[in-house]
Amino acid sequence: PPYLIRANGDLKQIGRSEGIALGVVKDNSHFIQKSIKLDNMDTFILYTDGVTEAMDKDKQLFQESRLEEVLKQNYQLPLRALLEKIILEVELYSGEMEQSDDITLLGIRVVK
């Protein structure tokens, strides 16, 4: 599930979807619509499971808790730098371990 970081640093994980993942079945036309009000400098972070499931040499996962700490400590960085910091922290955590999944991030920041 994605994260919403408010301009003041408050971090909230946006709820998990109840339905089937997009693109898994041919006709996936039933969606539940929700909305969230975004204010100036709010940031929305989407990521693939390759981020939180990256492993260290002991096969321990990076996990959402570690991602949350990176977000809390670095939310004031420019958006590109924040995304680069997440990738750097995943790489440092994994060390010499081979990447086992894709690591993809998308950040959206409201600028009014």
C-alpha positions in Angstrom: 0.0 0.0 0.0 1.2 3.5 -0.8 2.2 6.1 1.8 0.9 9.7 2.2 3.3 12.1 3.8 1.7 15.3 4.9 3.7 18.5 4.6 4.2 18.5 8.4 5.8 15.0 8.3 2.7 13.0 9.4 3.0 9.6 7.7 0.0 7.5 6.8 -0.2 4.2 4.9 -3.1 4.3 2.6 -5.4 1.2 2.9 -4.9 -1.9 1.0 -7.2 -2.7 -1.9 -9.9 -5.3 -1.4 -10.0 -6.3 -5.1 -7.8 -8.2 -7.5 -4.6 -6.5 -8.6 -4.8 -4.4 -11.7 -3.8 -6.4 -14.8 -4.1 -9.9 -13.2 -7.4 -10.8 -15.0 -8.5 -9.7 -18.5 -11.7 -7.9 -17.4 -10.9 -6.0 -14.2 -13.6 -3.4 -14.6 -15.0 -3.3 -11.0 -13.2 -0.6 -9.0 -13.9 1.0 -5.6 -13.4 4.7 -5.8 -11.9 6.7 -2.8 -10.6 10.2 -2.6 -8.1 11.9 -0.3 -7.6 15.7 -0.1 -4.0 16.6 -0.8 -2.6 19.9 0.4 0.5 21.9 -0.7 3.7 19.8 -0.3 1.9 16.6 0.6 3.7 13.6 -0.9 2.4 10.3 -2.2 4.9 7.4 -2.4 4.0 4.3 -4.4 6.5 1.3 -4.5 6.7 -2.3 -5.6 7.3 -5.1 -3.1 10.9 -5.3 -4.3 11.6 -2.4 -1.9 10.2 -3.9 1.3 11.1 -7.5 0.4 14.8 -6.7 -0.4 16.9 -9.0 1.8 20.2 -8.7 3.7 22.8 -11.5 3.9 20.8 -13.2 6.6 17.7 -13.2 4.4 15.9 -10.7 6.6 13.5 -8.4 4.7 13.9 -4.6 4.5 10.2 -4.4 5.6 7.7 -1.6 5.7 8.9 -0.4 9.1 12.3 0.4 7.7 10.8 2.2 4.7 8.6 4.2 7.1 11.7 5.3 9.1 13.4 6.5 5.8 10.3 8.4 4.9 9.9 10.0 8.4 13.6 11.1 8.5 13.8 12.4 5.0 10.3 13.7 4.0 11.6 17.3 3.6 14.1 16.4 0.9 13.2 17.4 -2.7 11.1 14.6 -4.2 13.8 13.1 -6.4 16.3 13.1 -3.5 13.8 11.3 -1.3 13.3 8.6 -3.9 17.1 8.3 -4.4 17.5 8.1 -0.6 15.0 5.2 -0.4 16.9 3.3 -3.1 20.2 4.0 -1.4 18.9 2.7 1.9 17.6 -0.5 0.2 21.0 -1.0 -1.5 22.9 -0.4 1.8 20.7 -2.9 3.6 21.0 -5.5 0.9 24.8 -5.2 0.7 26.2 -7.9 -1.5 22.9 -9.8 -1.9 21.6 -10.1 -5.4 18.5 -8.2 -6.2 15.6 -10.7 -6.3 12.8 -8.4 -7.5 12.2 -5.1 -9.2 12.6 -2.0 -7.2 10.3 0.7 -8.5 9.2 3.9 -6.8 6.8 6.7 -7.9 6.6 9.9 -5.9 4.0 12.6 -6.4 4.2 15.9 -4.5 1.6 18.6 -4.5 3.0 22.0 -5.4 0.4 24.8 -5.3 
